[in-house]
Amino acid sequence: MHYTIDNLARLVDHTNLHADATEADMEKLCDEARRYHFKMVAINSGQSARCSALLAGTDIHTGAAIGFPLGQMSIAAKAFETQDAIENGANEIDYVVNLTEVKDGNWTYVQDEMEQIVNVCRAASEGREEPIPCKVIFENCLLTDDEKIKLCEIASEVKPAFIKTSTGFSTGGATVHDVRLMREHVCPEVQVKAAGGIRTADAFLDMVRAGATRIGCSAGIPIIEELKRRFDDGGIDAIEL
């Protein structure tokens, strides 16, 4: 696929999930997202109303993180947080799976959780011009490949919009191996988001080549600026990935 600079910027979920992020930090995040035409701002759900107001009238989404970063909440609590975030303006949802249930092999619970949160997003999408994507965060650094594959199989049945590598708040982030593994084992209708530790243009491009169609990072600006320099130096308008 050919990517222009704007195409590449539109892969970015511009992220600030720090617990001590201030109102000024959110204003900065949203202003940067507008200037670079990123796809989304990724924020804690409590910031949904503020960021959706700051981004009103743009095509940049407000993405709320649910059960973040540990995923250790009941299904009912995550479903409520999802609904609350949407009611406060979020139009994308990224939720963390319950890793205790994954490690215990309680796949019925994991699928029920995924179905309930995806269904909240689907119900809230009715009557909207654009559906509300639900992204399922695996936290791959804490999982075996077999567990990742099983989560991909469940996602292939439930069909969230995306499966996602990491929160960026655990012991590791996105890897090319994991993106390839997820792309190979999830159905074509479900996309893959790479997030966590993606700080360079080369890492960004590697994730796209491996099959990621969304990149969550806080380094989107230096990445896009580096790619602009490469385009200018090479006298090109687009690259093939």
C-alpha positions, 0 to 999 in steps of 0.5 A, a space after each residue: 500500500 502507498 502511504 503519504 505523510 498524511 496517511 501515516 499520520 492517520 495511523 497514529 493514536 496520539 497518547 497521554 495516559 499519565 495519571 498526573 496529566 493536567 488540563 493543559 496537557 490535554 489541551 496540548 495533546 488535542 492541539 497537536 492531534 489537530 496540527 498533525 491530523 492524527 487519527 485519535 487521542 488516547 486518554 483515560 476515560 475521565 478525560 473523555 468530555 474534555 477532549 471531545 469538546 476540544 476536538 469538536 468539529 474535527 475528524 479526530 477521535 477521542 479514545 477512552 482507555 477502559 479498565 486501564 492499565 491492569 484490566 482488574 475490574 469486573 465485567 459490569 464495571 468495565 461495561 459501565 465505564 465504557 458506556 459512561 465514556 461514550 456518553 461523555 463524548 468518547 468515540 473509540 474504546 480501548 479496554 484491557 482484558 482481565 489477565 487473571 482470567 486469561 492466565 487461569 484459562 477461563 476463556 468463557 469469562 474472557 469471551 463474555 467480557 469481550 462480547 459485553 464491551 463490544 456490544 456496548 460499543 455496537 449499541 451506542 453506534 446505532 444512528 451514528 455516521 461512524 461506528 464506535 470501534 472497540 479495541 481489545 488490549 492483550 498485554 502481550 508481554 505477560 502472555 505466552 504465544 498460545 494465550 495470544 493465539 487463543 485471544 485472537 481466536 476469541 476475537 475472531 468470533 466476537 469481532 471487535 474492531 481491533 486487537 491491540 498489543 499492549 498498554 505501554 504500562 507493563 514490562 514490555 510493549 509492541 514487538 514485530 513478532 507479536 504484530 505478525 502473530 496477531 495478524 496471522 491468527 485473527 480473522 481479516 475483519 479484525 485489525 491489529 493495533 501496535 502500542 507500547 514503546 514505539 518511539 522511532 520512525 523505523 519502529 513505526 514502519 516495522 509495525 506497519 509492515 508487520 500488519 498493524 493498521 493503527 499505532 498507539 504512541 506518545 512519540 507521534 510528532 518526532 516520528 512524523 517529523 522524521 518521516 517528513 525529512 526522509 520524504 523531502 530528502 528522497 524527493 518522494 510523496 509516498 512510500 510503499 509498505 
